[in-house]
Amino acid sequence: MSEENVPEEFELPNEEPLKPLDFVPENSEITWLTEKVDELKGILSAYVIGQEEVIELMLTGVLSNGHLLLEGVPGVAKTLASKVMSKAMNVDFSRIQFTPDLMPSDVIGTSVFNMKDSSFSFKKGPVFSNIVLIDEINRAPAKTQAALFEVMEERQITYDGQRYAMEFPFLVVATQNPVEQEGTYNLPEAQLDRFLFRIKMHYPDQREEEQILFRYRDNLSNPDLDTIRPALDASDIKRIQEIIEQVRIEEKLLSYIASITMKTRGHGRIYLGGSPRASLSMLKASKALSVLRGRDFVTPEDIQYVAKHVLNHRLILTPEAEMEGVTAEDVIREIISTIEVPR
């Protein structure tokens, strides 16, 4: 990373052993990808202090073509992390501030009357971009949130019988504050299920807090993100996703993923368990994570790592479990601990 990017201061019989990727030459694609990922991590770490796990999960989501939901109290750099990530990739970016009076047409677009030929034409809304940051997504009412259903799942908009496809890549990064209640609307389960991860951002520790203060000791203005040189473009992202598709995952690990999801559907403390989309998300995310960590094969540890972030927003606990103070993460850890790890 150039200096200008840094601000100042899961045993099947007769199964063949795992083999490396067929296409990996001496100068491996994995090596190239790892270099790019390190560059991206460097850019993000230069601006977002003390959120290493968040950075890794965001990159996993972006490179596996999954939408992200960042959740945290105000001031933990949710919006900053999203903006820096978009600046680190040479793709279009748009930001939509969700508010209680926001209409669906403010997101997807609307018809405009052309007086010259007395016809209507479709004017695209801000969702037509590559990376779309939706700030405080839980502040808009249900009808506006529902405007995202089709575009998040099918990456297209249907308006007045006409289909408008999104350009590659298309990724929604949404933020929400879990504390505020006034003026907010809970996201419906159908929309939550469309997010690959819900990434919880926590407070920094004291050392990290001090680093933040040292950085801004002599400069209280917001960081200048225009100096960031992009590390990836759309063709690089496409190439990376093609590499991720070729990552090997053994059949026993597929069974491991299925077992985790099935356990959520019959657990005594879970009212609503994971859907097949949750299993597919674990598959996709674990393959991407393995590549980010310099491997061309998936390990059980990869699956365990992504499982809590894939499932934490998809599970609905029973009222009894909630009254006991049990969290979705507690149940996920319990489920993982009860399933035999494939070796």
C-alpha positions in Angstrom: 0.0 0.0 0.0 1.4 3.4 -0.9 2.1 5.9 1.8 -0.6 8.3 0.5 -3.3 5.7 1.5 -2.3 6.0 5.2 -3.6 8.9 7.1 -1.2 10.7 9.4 -0.9 9.4 12.2 -16.5 -29.9 8.5 -15.3 -39.4 6.8 -16.9 -40.5 3.7 -15.6 -43.8 2.4 -13.3 -43.8 -0.6 -13.2 -40.0 -0.7 -10.2 -38.6 -2.6 -7.8 -36.5 -0.5 -8.0 -32.8 -0.9 -6.0 -31.5 -3.9 -4.8 -28.0 -4.7 -6.5 -25.9 -7.3 -6.0 -27.3 -10.8 -5.3 -23.9 -12.3 -2.7 -22.7 -9.7 0.6 -22.2 -11.5 3.9 -21.2 -10.1 2.8 -17.6 -9.7 -0.4 -18.7 -8.0 -3.7 -16.9 -8.3 -4.0 -17.4 -4.6 -0.8 -15.4 -4.1 -2.1 -12.6 -6.3 -5.3 -12.6 -4.4 -3.6 -12.6 -1.0 -1.5 -9.6 -2.1 -4.6 -7.7 -3.1 -6.4 -8.6 0.2 -3.4 -7.4 2.2 -3.5 -4.1 0.3 -7.2 -3.8 1.1 -6.7 -4.6 4.7 -3.9 -2.1 4.9 -6.1 0.7 3.5 -9.0 -0.2 5.9 -6.8 -0.6 8.9 -5.2 2.8 8.3 -8.6 4.5 8.8 -10.6 2.1 11.0 -8.7 1.3 14.2 -9.3 -1.7 16.4 -11.8 -3.5 14.1 -9.6 -6.3 12.6 -12.4 -8.9 12.7 -14.8 -6.4 11.2 -12.4 -5.7 8.3 -11.9 -9.4 7.6 -15.6 -10.0 7.6 -16.3 -7.1 5.3 -13.7 -8.3 2.8 -15.1 -11.8 3.0 -18.6 -10.5 2.3 -17.5 -8.2 -0.5 -15.4 -10.8 -2.3 -18.1 -13.5 -2.0 -20.7 -11.1 -3.4 -22.8 -10.9 -0.2 -24.6 -8.0 1.4 -23.5 -6.8 4.8 -25.3 -5.4 7.8 -23.1 -3.4 10.2 -24.6 -3.0 13.7 -23.2 -1.0 16.5 -23.7 2.0 18.7 -23.1 5.5 17.3 -19.4 6.5 16.8 -17.8 3.1 16.2 -17.0 3.9 12.6 -19.7 1.9 10.8 -20.2 4.5 8.1 -16.4 5.3 7.9 -15.6 1.6 7.4 -18.1 1.4 4.5 -16.9 4.5 2.8 -13.2 3.5 3.1 -14.0 0.1 1.6 -15.8 1.7 -1.3 -12.9 4.1 -1.9 -10.5 1.2 -1.9 -12.3 -0.3 -4.9 -12.6 1.6 -8.2 -16.3 1.1 -8.5 -19.3 3.4 -8.3 -20.6 4.3 -4.8 -23.8 5.8 -3.5 -25.1 6.6 -0.1 -28.8 6.6 1.0 -29.7 8.1 4.4 -32.9 6.2 5.4 -35.4 8.4 7.2 -39.0 7.9 8.4 -40.4 10.0 5.4 -38.3 8.2 2.7 -40.4 6.8 -0.1 -39.6 3.7 -2.2 -39.3 5.9 -5.3 -36.5 7.8 -3.5 -34.5 4.5 -3.5 -35.3 2.7 -6.7 -36.4 5.6 -8.9 -39.5 6.9 -10.5 -41.2 7.7 -13.9 -40.6 11.2 -15.3 -42.9 12.8 -17.9 -41.2 14.0 -21.0 -43.1 16.9 -22.3 -41.4 16.9 -25.8 -42.8 13.5 -26.8 -45.5 13.2 -24.1 -44.1 10.0 -22.8 -42.8 8.7 -19.4 -39.2 7.6 -18.9 -37.7 5.8 -15.9 -35.3 7.8 -13.9 -33.0 5.5 -11.9 -32.6 6.1 -8.2 -29.5 6.0 -6.0 -29.7 2.2 -5.6 -28.3 1.9 -9.1 -24.7 1.8 -8.2 -22.0 -0.8 -7.4 -21.7 -0.3 -3.6 -24.7 1.2 -2.0 -24.3 2.4 1.6 -27.7 2.5 3.4 -27.2 4.5 6.6 -29.5 3.7 9.5 -31.6 1.2 7.5 -34.0 0.7 10.4 -35.2 4.3 10.3 -37.3 3.8 7.2 -40.8 2.4 7.3 -41.7 -1.1 6.0 -42.8 0.0 2.6 -39.4 1.6 1.9 -37.4 -1.3 3.3 -39.5 -3.6 1.1 -38.1 -1.7 -1.9 -34.8 -3.5 -1.3 -36.2 -7.1 -1.4 -35.9 -7.7 -5.1 -32.7 -5.8 -5.7 -30.8 -7.5 -2.9 -31.9 -11.0 -3.9 -32.1 -10.8 -7.7 -29.9 -7.8 -8.3 -32.5 -6.2 -10.5 -35.4 -3.7 -10.2 -38.8 -4.3 -11.9 -40.7 -1.1 -12.4 -43.9 -0.7 -14.4 -43.3 -4.2 -16.0 -39.8 -3.3 -17.1 -36.7 -5.1 -15.7 -33.6 -3.1 -14.9 -30.5 -5.1 -14.1 -27.8 -3.9 -11.8 -24.2 -3.6 -13.0 -21.5 -5.9 -11.6 -20.6 -5.7 -8.8 -23.6 -4.8 -6.7 -23.4 -4.8 -2.9 -25.6 -3.3 -0.2 -23.8 -2.3 3.0 -26.3 -1.2 5.6 -25.8 0.2 9.1 -28.1 0.2 12.1 -28.0 1.3 15.7 -29.3 -1.5 18.0 -29.9 0.8 20.9 -32.3 3.4 19.7 -36.0 2.6 19.7 -37.7 5.9 18.9 -38.3 6.5 15.2 -37.0 3.1 14.2 -38.6 0.1 12.5 -37.3 -3.5 12.9 -36.1 -5.1 9.8 -38.4 -8.0 8.6 -37.0 -11.5 8.7 -37.2 -11.7 4.9 -34.9 -8.8 4.5 -32.5 -9.9 7.3 -32.2 -13.2 5.5 -30.8 -11.4 2.5 -27.8 -10.2 4.3 -24.8 -12.5 4.3 -23.5 -11.3 7.6 -24.6 -9.2 10.5 -21.3 -7.7 11.7 -21.4 -6.4 15.2 -19.0 -3.6 15.8 -17.9 -3.1 19.4 -16.1 -0.4 21.4 -12.3 -0.3 21.0 -10.2 -1.2 24.0 -8.1 1.5 25.8 -5.0 1.0 23.6 -7.0 1.3 20.4 -8.9 4.4 21.9 -5.5 6.0 22.5 -4.4 5.3 18.9 -7.5 7.1 17.7 -6.8 10.1 19.9 -3.1 10.2 18.8 -4.2 10.2 15.2 -6.5 13.2 15.6 -4.4 15.1 18.2 -3.2 17.6 15.7 -5.9 17.3 13.1 -9.5 17.4 14.2 -11.0 17.4 10.7 -12.5 14.3 9.1 -10.1 12.1 7.3 -9.6 12.9 3.6 -10.7 9.7 1.8 -10.1 11.2 -1.6 -6.4 10.4 -1.3 -7.0 6.7 -1.2 -5.8 4.9 -4.3 -8.1 2.0 -5.3 -6.6 -1.5 -4.9 -9.3 -3.3 -7.0 -11.5 -2.6 -9.9 -14.6 -4.5 -11.2 -12.5 -6.9 -13.3 -10.3 -7.7 -10.3 -13.4 -8.5 -8.1 -14.8 -10.7 -10.9 -11.4 -12.6 -11.1 -11.4 -13.0 -7.3 -14.9 -14.4 -7.3 -13.9 -16.9 -10.0 -11.0 -18.0 -7.8 -13.3 -18.4 -4.8 -15.7 -20.5 -6.9 -12.9 -23.0 -7.6 -11.9 -23.4 -3.9 -12.2 -27.1 -2.9 -14.6 -28.1 -0.1 -14.9 -31.8 0.9 -18.3 -33.5 1.0 -18.0 -34.1 4.7 -17.7 -30.4 5.2 -20.9 -29.9 3.2 -22.6 -32.3 5.6 -21.1 -30.4 8.5 -22.7 -27.2 7.2 -26.0 -28.9 6.7 -25.9 -30.4 10.2 -25.4 -26.9 11.8 -28.4 -25.5 9.9 -30.6 -28.5 10.7 -29.7 -28.2 14.4 -31.1 -24.7 14.4 -34.5 -26.0 13.2 -35.0 -28.4 16.0 -33.4 -26.6 18.9 -35.6 -26.1 22.0 -34.6 -22.4 22.3 -35.1 -21.4 18.7 -38.5 -20.5 17.3 -37.3 -20.0 13.7 -34.1 -21.7 12.4 -31.9 -21.2 9.5 -33.1 -21.5 5.9 -31.3 -23.1 3.0 -30.1 -19.7 2.2 -28.2 -19.8 5.5 -26.5 -23.0 4.5 -25.5 -21.5 1.1 -24.2 -18.4 2.8 -22.0 -20.5 5.1 -20.7 -22.4 2.1 -20.0 -19.2 0.1 -18.5 -17.3 3.1 -16.2 -20.2 4.2 -14.8 -20.5 0.7 -14.1 -16.8 0.5 -12.5 -16.8 4.0 -10.2 -19.6 3.2 -8.9 -17.7 0.2 -8.4 -14.6 2.2 -6.3 -16.6 4.6 -4.1 -17.9 1.7 -5.6 -21.4 1.3 -7.3 -23.1 -1.7 -9.4 -25.4 0.5 -12.0 -25.0 3.3 -11.4 -26.2 6.9 -13.9 -26.9 9.7 -12.5 -23.8 11.4 -13.5 -21.6 8.5 -17.1 -22.9 8.8 -17.2 -22.4 12.5 -15.9 -18.9 12.2 -18.5 -17.7 9.7 -21.4 -19.6 11.1 -22.1 -17.2 14.0 -22.0 -14.2 11.7 -24.2 -15.9 9.1 -26.8 -17.2 11.6 -26.9 -14.5 14.3 -29.5 -12.4 12.5 -31.5 -15.3 11.0 -32.4 -17.1 14.2 -35.5 -16.1 16.2 -35.3 -17.3 19.8 -38.3 -18.5 21.8 -39.8 -15.9 24.3 -38.6 -18.1 27.2 -35.0 -18.0 25.9 -35.1 -14.3 25.5 -36.4 -13.8 29.0 -33.5 -15.9 30.3 -31.1 -13.5 28.6 -29.9 -16.1 26.0 -28.5 -14.6 22.8 -28.4 -16.1 19.3 -24.6 -16.3 19.6 -24.9 -18.4 22.7 -27.2 -20.9 21.0 -24.9 -21.0 17.9 -21.9 -21.7 20.0 -23.8 -24.5 21.8 -24.9 -26.0 18.5 -21.4 -26.0 17.1 -20.0 -27.6 20.3 -22.5 -30.5 20.0 -21.7 -31.5 16.4 -18.7 -33.7 15.7 -16.0 -31.8 13.8 -15.0 -33.6 10.6 -11.3 -34.4 10.2 
